[in-house]
Amino acid sequence: MIYFRILASAGATNLLLVTFLIPVSAILLGSLVLSEQLTAAQLPGMGLIAVGLAAIDGRILRRFGSGKRESAGIR
């Protein structure tokens, strides 16, 4: 029920961003709380998730791409 309330109030994109963070938080909590070892494949995987989150969110792309749009007359 909480999931669908958040979906209704925050929107699908924001909910998707949080959903993508679940594996990263599980890996980090397992490492910190349960003393599990991080493997070499997990770090680039978390990096890929971070890049994907940044691309989906679009805030970073808007900051870097805003000057190009304004000079071209695109809003």
PDB file of N, CA, C and O in Angstrom:
ATOM      1  N   MET A   1       0.805  -1.170   0.000  1.00  0.00           N
ATOM      2  CA  MET A   1       0.000   0.000   0.000  1.00  0.00           C
ATOM      3  C   MET A   1       0.864   1.256   0.000  1.00  0.00           C
ATOM      4  O   MET A   1       0.548   2.237  -0.672  1.00  0.00           O
ATOM      5  N   ILE A   2       1.958   1.215   0.760  1.00  0.00           N
ATOM      6  CA  ILE A   2       2.860   2.362   0.816  1.00  0.00           C
ATOM      7  C   ILE A   2       3.459   2.620  -0.561  1.00  0.00           C
ATOM      8  O   ILE A   2       3.596   3.767  -0.987  1.00  0.00           O
ATOM      9  N   TYR A   3       3.810   1.549  -1.244  1.00  0.00           N
ATOM     10  CA  TYR A   3       4.401   1.666  -2.584  1.00  0.00           C
ATOM     11  C   TYR A   3       3.479   2.452  -3.515  1.00  0.00           C
ATOM     12  O   TYR A   3       3.930   3.357  -4.217  1.00  0.00           O
ATOM     13  N   PHE A   4       2.214   2.117  -3.524  1.00  0.00           N
ATOM     14  CA  PHE A   4       1.280   2.769  -4.434  1.00  0.00           C
ATOM     15  C   PHE A   4       0.932   4.191  -3.996  1.00  0.00           C
ATOM     16  O   PHE A   4       0.606   5.029  -4.836  1.00  0.00           O
ATOM     17  N   ARG A   5       0.996   4.470  -2.713  1.00  0.00           N
ATOM     18  CA  ARG A   5       0.795   5.851  -2.257  1.00  0.00           C
ATOM     19  C   ARG A   5       1.959   6.730  -2.699  1.00  0.00           C
ATOM     20  O   ARG A   5       1.766   7.867  -3.131  1.00  0.00           O
ATOM     21  N   ILE A   6       3.169   6.188  -2.584  1.00  0.00           N
ATOM     22  CA  ILE A   6       4.336   6.940  -3.055  1.00  0.00           C
ATOM     23  C   ILE A   6       4.256   7.123  -4.559  1.00  0.00           C
ATOM     24  O   ILE A   6       4.577   8.195  -5.071  1.00  0.00           O
ATOM     25  N   LEU A   7       3.833   6.094  -5.268  1.00  0.00           N
ATOM     26  CA  LEU A   7       3.681   6.190  -6.719  1.00  0.00           C
ATOM     27  C   LEU A   7       2.706   7.295  -7.091  1.00  0.00           C
ATOM     28  O   LEU A   7       2.958   8.051  -8.030  1.00  0.00           O
ATOM     29  N   ALA A   8       1.617   7.397  -6.382  1.00  0.00           N
ATOM     30  CA  ALA A   8       0.616   8.421  -6.684  1.00  0.00           C
ATOM     31  C   ALA A   8       1.117   9.823  -6.367  1.00  0.00           C
ATOM     32  O   ALA A   8       0.798  10.772  -7.084  1.00  0.00           O
ATOM     33  N   SER A   9       1.897   9.961  -5.304  1.00  0.00           N
ATOM     34  CA  SER A   9       2.326  11.304  -4.918  1.00  0.00           C
ATOM     35  C   SER A   9       3.638  11.736  -5.561  1.00  0.00           C
ATOM     36  O   SER A   9       3.778  12.905  -5.923  1.00  0.00           O
ATOM     37  N   ALA A  10       4.604  10.833  -5.715  1.00  0.00           N
ATOM     38  CA  ALA A  10       5.921  11.213  -6.217  1.00  0.00           C
ATOM     39  C   ALA A  10       6.081  10.973  -7.710  1.00  0.00           C
ATOM     40  O   ALA A  10       6.913  11.613  -8.352  1.00  0.00           O
ATOM     41  N   GLY A  11       5.306  10.074  -8.263  1.00  0.00           N
ATOM     42  CA  GLY A  11       5.426   9.780  -9.684  1.00  0.00           C
ATOM     43  C   GLY A  11       6.271   8.546  -9.947  1.00  0.00           C
ATOM     44  O   GLY A  11       7.052   8.109  -9.101  1.00  0.00           O
ATOM     45  N   ALA A  12       6.098   8.003 -11.127  1.00  0.00           N
ATOM     46  CA  ALA A  12       6.756   6.747 -11.474  1.00  0.00           C
ATOM     47  C   ALA A  12       8.268   6.887 -11.588  1.00  0.00           C
ATOM     48  O   ALA A  12       9.000   5.983 -11.187  1.00  0.00           O
ATOM     49  N   THR A  13       8.746   7.996 -12.124  1.00  0.00           N
ATOM     50  CA  THR A  13      10.185   8.164 -12.317  1.00  0.00           C
ATOM     51  C   THR A  13      10.911   8.228 -10.987  1.00  0.00           C
ATOM     52  O   THR A  13      11.944   7.580 -10.819  1.00  0.00           O
ATOM     53  N   ASN A  14      10.400   8.986 -10.051  1.00  0.00           N
ATOM     54  CA  ASN A  14      11.040   9.079  -8.737  1.00  0.00           C
ATOM     55  C   ASN A  14      10.994   7.749  -8.001  1.00  0.00           C
ATOM     56  O   ASN A  14      11.944   7.396  -7.303  1.00  0.00           O
ATOM     57  N   LEU A  15       9.920   7.020  -8.146  1.00  0.00           N
ATOM     58  CA  LEU A  15       9.816   5.709  -7.514  1.00  0.00           C
ATOM     59  C   LEU A  15      10.798   4.735  -8.140  1.00  0.00           C
ATOM     60  O   LEU A  15      11.373   3.899  -7.444  1.00  0.00           O
ATOM     61  N   LEU A  16      10.995   4.836  -9.447  1.00  0.00           N
ATOM     62  CA  LEU A  16      11.958   3.991 -10.147  1.00  0.00           C
ATOM     63  C   LEU A  16      13.375   4.265  -9.661  1.00  0.00           C
ATOM     64  O   LEU A  16      14.171   3.337  -9.520  1.00  0.00           O
ATOM     65  N   LEU A  17      13.698   5.525  -9.404  1.00  0.00           N
ATOM     66  CA  LEU A  17      15.024   5.874  -8.904  1.00  0.00           C
ATOM     67  C   LEU A  17      15.296   5.191  -7.567  1.00  0.00           C
ATOM     68  O   LEU A  17      16.391   4.676  -7.339  1.00  0.00           O
ATOM     69  N   VAL A  18      14.316   5.187  -6.701  1.00  0.00           N
ATOM     70  CA  VAL A  18      14.475   4.539  -5.400  1.00  0.00           C
ATOM     71  C   VAL A  18      14.590   3.023  -5.563  1.00  0.00           C
ATOM     72  O   VAL A  18      15.359   2.379  -4.850  1.00  0.00           O
ATOM     73  N   THR A  19      13.836   2.460  -6.486  1.00  0.00           N
ATOM     74  CA  THR A  19      13.874   1.020  -6.723  1.00  0.00           C
ATOM     75  C   THR A  19      15.254   0.576  -7.195  1.00  0.00           C
ATOM     76  O   THR A  19      15.724  -0.497  -6.815  1.00  0.00           O
ATOM     77  N   PHE A  20      15.905   1.393  -8.019  1.00  0.00           N
ATOM     78  CA  PHE A  20      17.252   1.053  -8.490  1.00  0.00           C
ATOM     79  C   PHE A  20      18.291   1.112  -7.380  1.00  0.00           C
ATOM     80  O   PHE A  20      19.357   0.509  -7.505  1.00  0.00           O
ATOM     81  N   LEU A  21      18.007   1.815  -6.316  1.00  0.00           N
ATOM     82  CA  LEU A  21      18.957   1.917  -5.206  1.00  0.00           C
ATOM     83  C   LEU A  21      18.912   0.713  -4.271  1.00  0.00           C
ATOM     84  O   LEU A  21      19.799   0.566  -3.431  1.00  0.00           O
ATOM     85  N   ILE A  22      17.924  -0.138  -4.391  1.00  0.00           N
ATOM     86  CA  ILE A  22      17.790  -1.291  -3.489  1.00  0.00           C
ATOM     87  C   ILE A  22      19.000  -2.232  -3.578  1.00  0.00           C
ATOM     88  O   ILE A  22      19.536  -2.602  -2.533  1.00  0.00           O
ATOM     89  N   PRO A  23      19.463  -2.641  -4.783  1.00  0.00           N
ATOM     90  CA  PRO A  23      20.635  -3.527  -4.807  1.00  0.00           C
ATOM     91  C   PRO A  23      21.896  -2.869  -4.247  1.00  0.00           C
ATOM     92  O   PRO A  23      22.697  -3.530  -3.587  1.00  0.00           O
ATOM     93  N   VAL A  24      22.074  -1.588  -4.504  1.00  0.00           N
ATOM     94  CA  VAL A  24      23.257  -0.886  -4.000  1.00  0.00           C
ATOM     95  C   VAL A  24      23.222  -0.835  -2.478  1.00  0.00           C
ATOM     96  O   VAL A  24      24.230  -1.107  -1.825  1.00  0.00           O
ATOM     97  N   SER A  25      22.080  -0.493  -1.915  1.00  0.00           N
ATOM     98  CA  SER A  25      21.989  -0.433  -0.458  1.00  0.00           C
ATOM     99  C   SER A  25      22.129  -1.822   0.163  1.00  0.00           C
ATOM    100  O   SER A  25      22.685  -1.950   1.254  1.00  0.00           O
ATOM    101  N   ALA A  26      21.641  -2.856  -0.504  1.00  0.00           N
ATOM    102  CA  ALA A  26      21.794  -4.219   0.020  1.00  0.00           C
ATOM    103  C   ALA A  26      23.257  -4.637   0.034  1.00  0.00           C
ATOM    104  O   ALA A  26      23.718  -5.258   0.992  1.00  0.00           O
ATOM    105  N   ILE A  27      23.987  -4.301  -1.020  1.00  0.00           N
ATOM    106  CA  ILE A  27      25.413  -4.639  -1.069  1.00  0.00           C
ATOM    107  C   ILE A  27      26.176  -3.893   0.017  1.00  0.00           C
ATOM    108  O   ILE A  27      26.998  -4.477   0.723  1.00  0.00           O
ATOM    109  N   LEU A  28      25.898  -2.594   0.148  1.00  0.00           N
ATOM    110  CA  LEU A  28      26.614  -1.801   1.151  1.00  0.00           C
ATOM    111  C   LEU A  28      26.260  -2.214   2.570  1.00  0.00           C
ATOM    112  O   LEU A  28      27.141  -2.294   3.427  1.00  0.00           O
ATOM    113  N   LEU A  29      24.991  -2.477   2.830  1.00  0.00           N
ATOM    114  CA  LEU A  29      24.600  -2.936   4.169  1.00  0.00           C
ATOM    115  C   LEU A  29      25.175  -4.314   4.483  1.00  0.00           C
ATOM    116  O   LEU A  29      25.594  -4.573   5.611  1.00  0.00           O
ATOM    117  N   GLY A  30      25.195  -5.191   3.489  1.00  0.00           N
ATOM    118  CA  GLY A  30      25.799  -6.506   3.697  1.00  0.00           C
ATOM    119  C   GLY A  30      27.270  -6.402   4.022  1.00  0.00           C
ATOM    120  O   GLY A  30      27.790  -7.152   4.848  1.00  0.00           O
ATOM    121  N   SER A  31      27.935  -5.474   3.374  1.00  0.00           N
ATOM    122  CA  SER A  31      29.351  -5.272   3.627  1.00  0.00           C
ATOM    123  C   SER A  31      29.605  -4.665   5.003  1.00  0.00           C
ATOM    124  O   SER A  31      30.498  -5.103   5.728  1.00  0.00           O
ATOM    125  N   LEU A  32      28.819  -3.663   5.352  1.00  0.00           N
ATOM    126  CA  LEU A  32      29.042  -2.969   6.619  1.00  0.00           C
ATOM    127  C   LEU A  32      28.511  -3.728   7.832  1.00  0.00           C
ATOM    128  O   LEU A  32      29.188  -3.806   8.858  1.00  0.00           O
ATOM    129  N   VAL A  33      27.315  -4.283   7.724  1.00  0.00           N
ATOM    130  CA  VAL A  33      26.672  -4.914   8.876  1.00  0.00           C
ATOM    131  C   VAL A  33      27.066  -6.380   9.024  1.00  0.00           C
ATOM    132  O   VAL A  33      27.342  -6.846  10.129  1.00  0.00           O
ATOM    133  N   LEU A  34      27.092  -7.102   7.907  1.00  0.00           N
ATOM    134  CA  LEU A  34      27.353  -8.540   7.959  1.00  0.00           C
ATOM    135  C   LEU A  34      28.799  -8.914   7.639  1.00  0.00           C
ATOM    136  O   LEU A  34      29.148 -10.094   7.615  1.00  0.00           O
ATOM    137  N   SER A  35      29.634  -7.911   7.395  1.00  0.00           N
ATOM    138  CA  SER A  35      31.052  -8.105   7.068  1.00  0.00           C
ATOM    139  C   SER A  35      31.260  -8.959   5.821  1.00  0.00           C
ATOM    140  O   SER A  35      32.233  -9.708   5.731  1.00  0.00           O
ATOM    141  N   GLU A  36      30.347  -8.846   4.861  1.00  0.00           N
ATOM    142  CA  GLU A  36      30.522  -9.544   3.593  1.00  0.00           C
ATOM    143  C   GLU A  36      31.561  -8.808   2.765  1.00  0.00           C
ATOM    144  O   GLU A  36      31.733  -7.597   2.900  1.00  0.00           O
ATOM    145  N   GLN A  37      32.257  -9.553   1.902  1.00  0.00           N
ATOM    146  CA  GLN A  37      33.281  -8.947   1.066  1.00  0.00           C
ATOM    147  C   GLN A  37      32.680  -8.370  -0.203  1.00  0.00           C
ATOM    148  O   GLN A  37      31.800  -8.969  -0.821  1.00  0.00           O
ATOM    149  N   LEU A  38      33.169  -7.199  -0.581  1.00  0.00           N
ATOM    150  CA  LEU A  38      32.800  -6.628  -1.867  1.00  0.00           C
ATOM    151  C   LEU A  38      33.665  -7.276  -2.938  1.00  0.00           C
ATOM    152  O   LEU A  38      34.877  -7.409  -2.768  1.00  0.00           O
ATOM    153  N   THR A  39      33.045  -7.677  -4.035  1.00  0.00           N
ATOM    154  CA  THR A  39      33.819  -8.269  -5.122  1.00  0.00           C
ATOM    155  C   THR A  39      34.176  -7.188  -6.138  1.00  0.00           C
ATOM    156  O   THR A  39      33.641  -6.079  -6.106  1.00  0.00           O
ATOM    157  N   ALA A  40      35.080  -7.532  -7.026  1.00  0.00           N
ATOM    158  CA  ALA A  40      35.526  -6.584  -8.046  1.00  0.00           C
ATOM    159  C   ALA A  40      34.395  -6.240  -9.018  1.00  0.00           C
ATOM    160  O   ALA A  40      34.406  -5.153  -9.596  1.00  0.00           O
ATOM    161  N   ALA A  41      33.445  -7.110  -9.210  1.00  0.00           N
ATOM    162  CA  ALA A  41      32.339  -6.858 -10.139  1.00  0.00           C
ATOM    163  C   ALA A  41      31.262  -5.964  -9.525  1.00  0.00           C
ATOM    164  O   ALA A  41      30.513  -5.317 -10.257  1.00  0.00           O
ATOM    165  N   GLN A  42      31.176  -5.918  -8.218  1.00  0.00           N
ATOM    166  CA  GLN A  42      30.125  -5.140  -7.577  1.00  0.00           C
ATOM    167  C   GLN A  42      30.368  -3.639  -7.672  1.00  0.00           C
ATOM    168  O   GLN A  42      29.415  -2.874  -7.817  1.00  0.00           O
ATOM    169  N   LEU A  43      31.606  -3.207  -7.597  1.00  0.00           N
ATOM    170  CA  LEU A  43      31.897  -1.769  -7.640  1.00  0.00           C
ATOM    171  C   LEU A  43      31.558  -1.146  -8.989  1.00  0.00           C
ATOM    172  O   LEU A  43      30.885  -0.115  -9.015  1.00  0.00           O
ATOM    173  N   PRO A  44      31.992  -1.725 -10.120  1.00  0.00           N
ATOM    174  CA  PRO A  44      31.556  -1.140 -11.398  1.00  0.00           C
ATOM    175  C   PRO A  44      30.050  -1.273 -11.610  1.00  0.00           C
ATOM    176  O   PRO A  44      29.442  -0.434 -12.274  1.00  0.00           O
ATOM    177  N   GLY A  45      29.455  -2.309 -11.059  1.00  0.00           N
ATOM    178  CA  GLY A  45      28.004  -2.460 -11.155  1.00  0.00           C
ATOM    179  C   GLY A  45      27.277  -1.340 -10.441  1.00  0.00           C
ATOM    180  O   GLY A  45      26.283  -0.815 -10.941  1.00  0.00           O
ATOM    181  N   MET A  46      27.778  -0.974  -9.263  1.00  0.00           N
ATOM    182  CA  MET A  46      27.178   0.150  -8.541  1.00  0.00           C
ATOM    183  C   MET A  46      27.414   1.454  -9.294  1.00  0.00           C
ATOM    184  O   MET A  46      26.567   2.347  -9.279  1.00  0.00           O
ATOM    185  N   GLY A  47      28.561   1.562  -9.949  1.00  0.00           N
ATOM    186  CA  GLY A  47      28.833   2.743 -10.763  1.00  0.00           C
ATOM    187  C   GLY A  47      27.874   2.852 -11.936  1.00  0.00           C
ATOM    188  O   GLY A  47      27.395   3.940 -12.255  1.00  0.00           O
ATOM    189  N   LEU A  48      27.593   1.718 -12.580  1.00  0.00           N
ATOM    190  CA  LEU A  48      26.632   1.720 -13.693  1.00  0.00           C
ATOM    191  C   LEU A  48      25.236   2.112 -13.228  1.00  0.00           C
ATOM    192  O   LEU A  48      24.518   2.829 -13.925  1.00  0.00           O
ATOM    193  N   ILE A  49      24.862   1.640 -12.058  1.00  0.00           N
ATOM    194  CA  ILE A  49      23.564   2.022 -11.510  1.00  0.00           C
ATOM    195  C   ILE A  49      23.534   3.525 -11.251  1.00  0.00           C
ATOM    196  O   ILE A  49      22.529   4.179 -11.532  1.00  0.00           O
ATOM    197  N   ALA A  50      24.622   4.082 -10.718  1.00  0.00           N
ATOM    198  CA  ALA A  50      24.680   5.521 -10.456  1.00  0.00           C
ATOM    199  C   ALA A  50      24.570   6.323 -11.748  1.00  0.00           C
ATOM    200  O   ALA A  50      23.871   7.335 -11.794  1.00  0.00           O
ATOM    201  N   VAL A  51      25.255   5.877 -12.797  1.00  0.00           N
ATOM    202  CA  VAL A  51      25.164   6.564 -14.090  1.00  0.00           C
ATOM    203  C   VAL A  51      23.746   6.464 -14.646  1.00  0.00           C
ATOM    204  O   VAL A  51      23.217   7.438 -15.184  1.00  0.00           O
ATOM    205  N   GLY A  52      23.135   5.300 -14.518  1.00  0.00           N
ATOM    206  CA  GLY A  52      21.757   5.129 -14.968  1.00  0.00           C
ATOM    207  C   GLY A  52      20.787   6.007 -14.213  1.00  0.00           C
ATOM    208  O   GLY A  52      19.871   6.579 -14.805  1.00  0.00           O
ATOM    209  N   LEU A  53      20.979   6.121 -12.907  1.00  0.00           N
ATOM    210  CA  LEU A  53      20.124   6.994 -12.102  1.00  0.00           C
ATOM    211  C   LEU A  53      20.275   8.447 -12.523  1.00  0.00           C
ATOM    212  O   LEU A  53      19.290   9.181 -12.607  1.00  0.00           O
ATOM    213  N   ALA A  54      21.503   8.860 -12.785  1.00  0.00           N
ATOM    214  CA  ALA A  54      21.735  10.240 -13.222  1.00  0.00           C
ATOM    215  C   ALA A  54      21.088  10.504 -14.576  1.00  0.00           C
ATOM    216  O   ALA A  54      20.543  11.583 -14.809  1.00  0.00           O
ATOM    217  N   ALA A  55      21.149   9.526 -15.461  1.00  0.00           N
ATOM    218  CA  ALA A  55      20.554   9.695 -16.790  1.00  0.00           C
ATOM    219  C   ALA A  55      19.032   9.725 -16.715  1.00  0.00           C
ATOM    220  O   ALA A  55      18.394  10.520 -17.404  1.00  0.00           O
ATOM    221  N   ILE A  56      18.453   8.875 -15.892  1.00  0.00           N
ATOM    222  CA  ILE A  56      16.994   8.837 -15.768  1.00  0.00           C
ATOM    223  C   ILE A  56      16.481  10.103 -15.095  1.00  0.00           C
ATOM    224  O   ILE A  56      15.468  10.670 -15.505  1.00  0.00           O
ATOM    225  N   ASP A  57      17.190  10.541 -14.056  1.00  0.00           N
ATOM    226  CA  ASP A  57      16.762  11.729 -13.325  1.00  0.00           C
ATOM    227  C   ASP A  57      16.807  12.972 -14.202  1.00  0.00           C
ATOM    228  O   ASP A  57      15.873  13.774 -14.183  1.00  0.00           O
ATOM    229  N   GLY A  58      17.863  13.140 -14.960  1.00  0.00           N
ATOM    230  CA  GLY A  58      17.955  14.225 -15.917  1.00  0.00           C
ATOM    231  C   GLY A  58      18.416  15.563 -15.371  1.00  0.00           C
ATOM    232  O   GLY A  58      18.638  16.489 -16.152  1.00  0.00           O
ATOM    233  N   ARG A  59      18.569  15.704 -14.062  1.00  0.00           N
ATOM    234  CA  ARG A  59      18.995  16.998 -13.510  1.00  0.00           C
ATOM    235  C   ARG A  59      20.403  17.367 -13.951  1.00  0.00           C
ATOM    236  O   ARG A  59      20.668  18.522 -14.286  1.00  0.00           O
ATOM    237  N   ILE A  60      21.300  16.400 -13.953  1.00  0.00           N
ATOM    238  CA  ILE A  60      22.678  16.672 -14.367  1.00  0.00           C
ATOM    239  C   ILE A  60      22.725  17.010 -15.845  1.00  0.00           C
ATOM    240  O   ILE A  60      23.429  17.935 -16.250  1.00  0.00           O
ATOM    241  N   LEU A  61      21.986  16.273 -16.650  1.00  0.00           N
ATOM    242  CA  LEU A  61      21.975  16.550 -18.081  1.00  0.00           C
ATOM    243  C   LEU A  61      21.388  17.920 -18.372  1.00  0.00           C
ATOM    244  O   LEU A  61      21.848  18.608 -19.284  1.00  0.00           O
ATOM    245  N   ARG A  62      20.384  18.327 -17.614  1.00  0.00           N
ATOM    246  CA  ARG A  62      19.791  19.651 -17.817  1.00  0.00           C
ATOM    247  C   ARG A  62      20.768  20.763 -17.463  1.00  0.00           C
ATOM    248  O   ARG A  62      20.776  21.811 -18.109  1.00  0.00           O
ATOM    249  N   ARG A  63      21.589  20.544 -16.446  1.00  0.00           N
ATOM    250  CA  ARG A  63      22.567  21.566 -16.056  1.00  0.00           C
ATOM    251  C   ARG A  63      23.613  21.764 -17.145  1.00  0.00           C
ATOM    252  O   ARG A  63      23.958  22.896 -17.483  1.00  0.00           O
ATOM    253  N   PHE A  64      24.113  20.665 -17.691  1.00  0.00           N
ATOM    254  CA  PHE A  64      25.153  20.765 -18.718  1.00  0.00           C
ATOM    255  C   PHE A  64      24.587  21.112 -20.080  1.00  0.00           C
ATOM    256  O   PHE A  64      25.265  21.756 -20.881  1.00  0.00           O
ATOM    257  N   GLY A  65      23.370  20.704 -20.359  1.00  0.00           N
ATOM    258  CA  GLY A  65      22.786  20.938 -21.669  1.00  0.00           C
ATOM    259  C   GLY A  65      21.957  22.196 -21.778  1.00  0.00           C
ATOM    260  O   GLY A  65      21.494  22.528 -22.869  1.00  0.00           O
ATOM    261  N   SER A  66      21.751  22.919 -20.663  1.00  0.00           N
ATOM    262  CA  SER A  66      20.869  24.083 -20.707  1.00  0.00           C
ATOM    263  C   SER A  66      21.440  25.209 -21.554  1.00  0.00           C
ATOM    264  O   SER A  66      20.676  25.907 -22.221  1.00  0.00           O
ATOM    265  N   GLY A  67      22.737  25.412 -21.556  1.00  0.00           N
ATOM    266  CA  GLY A  67      23.340  26.469 -22.351  1.00  0.00           C
ATOM    267  C   GLY A  67      23.191  26.223 -23.842  1.00  0.00           C
ATOM    268  O   GLY A  67      23.011  27.172 -24.605  1.00  0.00           O
ATOM    269  N   LYS A  68      23.260  25.000 -24.264  1.00  0.00           N
ATOM    270  CA  LYS A  68      23.119  24.669 -25.680  1.00  0.00           C
ATOM    271  C   LYS A  68      21.689  24.926 -26.152  1.00  0.00           C
ATOM    272  O   LYS A  68      21.479  25.421 -27.259  1.00  0.00           O
ATOM    273  N   ARG A  69      20.721  24.596 -25.328  1.00  0.00           N
ATOM    274  CA  ARG A  69      19.325  24.801 -25.722  1.00  0.00           C
ATOM    275  C   ARG A  69      18.988  26.286 -25.837  1.00  0.00           C
ATOM    276  O   ARG A  69      18.293  26.700 -26.765  1.00  0.00           O
ATOM    277  N   GLU A  70      19.479  27.081 -24.896  1.00  0.00           N
ATOM    278  CA  GLU A  70      19.168  28.511 -24.904  1.00  0.00           C
ATOM    279  C   GLU A  70      19.775  29.194 -26.119  1.00  0.00           C
ATOM    280  O   GLU A  70      19.149  30.065 -26.723  1.00  0.00           O
ATOM    281  N   SER A  71      21.001  28.799 -26.481  1.00  0.00           N
ATOM    282  CA  SER A  71      21.633  29.445 -27.631  1.00  0.00           C
ATOM    283  C   SER A  71      20.987  29.040 -28.928  1.00  0.00           C
ATOM    284  O   SER A  71      21.062  29.780 -29.908  1.00  0.00           O
ATOM    285  N   ALA A  72      20.353  27.884 -28.965  1.00  0.00           N
ATOM    286  CA  ALA A  72      19.668  27.425 -30.178  1.00  0.00           C
ATOM    287  C   ALA A  72      18.223  27.920 -30.234  1.00  0.00           C
ATOM    288  O   ALA A  72      17.538  27.731 -31.240  1.00  0.00           O
ATOM    289  N   GLY A  73      17.764  28.549 -29.160  1.00  0.00           N
ATOM    290  CA  GLY A  73      16.397  29.041 -29.124  1.00  0.00           C
ATOM    291  C   GLY A  73      15.369  27.982 -28.774  1.00  0.00           C
ATOM    292  O   GLY A  73      14.176  28.173 -29.012  1.00  0.00           O
ATOM    293  N   ILE A  74      15.818  26.860 -28.209  1.00  0.00           N
ATOM    294  CA  ILE A  74      14.932  25.758 -27.824  1.00  0.00           C
ATOM    295  C   ILE A  74      14.654  25.880 -26.333  1.00  0.00           C
ATOM    296  O   ILE A  74      15.566  26.153 -25.552  1.00  0.00           O
ATOM    297  N   ARG A  75      13.432  25.685 -25.942  1.00  0.00           N
ATOM    298  CA  ARG A  75      13.062  25.734 -24.525  1.00  0.00           C
ATOM    299  C   ARG A  75      12.803  24.385 -23.985  1.00  0.00           C
ATOM    300  O   ARG A  75      12.480  24.244 -22.805  1.00  0.00           O
TER     301      ARG A  75
END
